[in-house]
Amino acid sequence: MAKYAIIENGKVVNTVLAESGYATSQGWVLCENGGIGWDYINGQFVDNRPALPAPAPAPAPTKEQLLAQLQALQAQIQALE
């Protein structure tokens, strides 16, 4: 068994494991690399999927939040004495 791509309008819409004879009869294309969402252009699999946006950095803590953390730590330190 090998991995085959099901292609519609130049786009890989699914991949399946199948025997060569059956896959060929279905018009599926042997797919050693590539996957769903890739393009199939001139007999080549091309990853033209848009890049995922980088996650936004967490906002910096406010002065009030830092002071609250400091007070909580000071209380913990005093409890140890």
C-alpha positions in Angstrom: 0.0 0.0 0.0 1.1 3.5 -0.7 -0.2 7.1 0.0 -2.2 8.6 -2.8 -3.7 12.1 -3.3 -7.2 12.8 -4.4 -7.0 15.9 -6.4 -9.9 18.2 -7.4 -9.2 21.4 -9.5 -5.5 21.2 -8.9 -5.9 21.0 -5.1 -5.3 17.9 -2.8 -8.6 17.4 -1.1 -7.7 14.1 0.6 -5.1 11.5 0.9 -5.6 7.7 1.2 -3.6 4.5 1.5 -4.4 2.2 -1.4 -3.1 -0.5 -3.7 -1.6 0.8 -6.9 -4.1 -0.8 -9.3 -7.1 0.6 -7.4 -5.6 4.0 -6.9 -4.8 4.3 -10.6 -8.3 3.3 -11.6 -9.7 6.1 -9.4 -7.3 8.7 -10.9 -5.5 9.2 -7.7 -1.9 10.4 -7.7 1.0 8.7 -5.8 1.9 11.2 -3.1 5.2 10.7 -1.3 5.1 14.2 0.1 2.4 16.7 0.3 -1.0 16.5 1.9 -4.5 18.0 2.1 -4.5 21.6 1.0 -1.4 21.4 -1.2 -1.6 22.3 -4.9 -0.8 19.8 -7.6 0.9 21.8 -10.4 2.5 20.3 -13.5 2.8 16.9 -11.8 4.4 18.3 -8.6 3.0 18.8 -5.2 3.4 22.4 -4.0 2.7 23.8 -0.6 1.0 27.1 -1.3 -1.0 27.1 1.9 -0.9 30.5 3.7 1.4 30.6 6.6 -0.2 30.7 10.0 0.1 34.1 11.7 2.4 34.3 14.6 0.6 34.3 17.9 0.4 37.8 19.5 2.8 38.2 22.4 1.2 38.3 25.9 0.7 41.8 27.0 3.2 43.1 29.5 1.9 43.3 33.1 0.8 46.6 34.4 2.5 48.5 37.2 -0.5 47.6 39.4 -0.2 43.9 38.6 3.5 43.9 39.4 3.0 45.7 42.7 0.3 43.2 43.7 2.7 40.3 42.9 5.4 42.0 44.9 3.1 42.4 47.9 2.1 38.8 47.7 5.7 37.7 47.6 6.6 40.0 50.5 3.7 38.5 52.5 5.0 35.0 51.8 8.6 36.0 52.9 7.3 37.5 56.1 5.3 34.3 56.9 8.6 32.4 56.7 10.3 34.5 59.3 
